[in-house]
């Protein structure tokens, strides 16, 4: 994506697999509240923090990509 846009597109995070993430979502309680000590919860909180401090997003920009049809 960085190459296609000609601008850096940073990776916001990598959420580790954790069944509690699905279970919390099914229960309607965010993992960051139900299990704040979980690695996935910490990474999600980090992603939220990074999103909150970004100066400019990609909203409204053409990404010059299209879905692949099978």
Phi and psi in degrees as a GROMACS rama.xvg file:
@    title "Ramachandran Plot"
@    xaxis  label "Phi"
@    yaxis  label "Psi"
@TYPE xy
-59.039  -41.8499  UNK-2
-66.6425  -43.6669  UNK-3
-64.1513  -36.6006  UNK-4
-87.9495  -20.1862  UNK-5
72.8149  20.1117  UNK-6
-144.363  150.872  UNK-7
-66.5462  133.94  UNK-8
-121.744  96.8384  UNK-9
-71.3723  149.315  UNK-10
-75.0657  123.052  UNK-11
-78.7825  -27.1333  UNK-12
170.359  169.076  UNK-13
-129.743  111.625  UNK-14
-86.7331  118.648  UNK-15
-67.6277  148.977  UNK-16
-65.7205  133.358  UNK-17
-156.331  119.613  UNK-18
-61.552  -24.4626  UNK-19
-65.9694  -24.6699  UNK-20
-63.8679  -47.8517  UNK-21
-65.3875  -46.0695  UNK-22
-60.6449  -41.9737  UNK-23
-65.386  -42.0268  UNK-24
-62.6756  -43.288  UNK-25
-61.5059  -34.8267  UNK-26
-82.0996  -8.8288  UNK-27
79.6879  17.646  UNK-28
-119.705  118.478  UNK-29
-57.2269  141.386  UNK-30
-57.2693  -34.8411  UNK-31
-65.8389  -18.2362  UNK-32
-97.2713  -39.7854  UNK-33
-78.5799  -33.6056  UNK-34
-141.958  67.3151  UNK-35
-62.2627  -18.1458  UNK-36
-81.7451  -13.3844  UNK-37
-66.9156  143.401  UNK-38
-58.6548  -39.3891  UNK-39
-64.7471  -39.2351  UNK-40
-64.7912  -42.0322  UNK-41
-64.532  -39.9294  UNK-42
-69.0081  -40.1928  UNK-43
-61.8819  -41.0906  UNK-44
-63.4633  -38.2183  UNK-45
-65.1931  -40.4908  UNK-46
-62.6224  -45.0514  UNK-47
-60.1719  -41.557  UNK-48
-62.3356  -45.778  UNK-49
-65.3881  -37.8938  UNK-50
-65.2462  -37.03  UNK-51
-70.4904  -18.7873  UNK-52
-108.159  2.41862  UNK-53
-72.1477  135.05  UNK-54
-76.2047  -39.4879  UNK-55
-142.935  131.262  UNK-56
-100.168  -174.081  UNK-57
-95.9258  3.5361  UNK-58
-56.941  129.583  UNK-59
85.5825  -8.37198  UNK-60
-89.2816  139.129  UNK-61
-72.8018  127.435  UNK-62
-92.8051  -4.92238  UNK-63
53.4254  40.3686  UNK-64
-129.048  156.465  UNK-65
-139.358  154.891  UNK-66
-68.0241  152.334  UNK-67
-96.3596  127.602  UNK-68
-96.8227  139.698  UNK-69
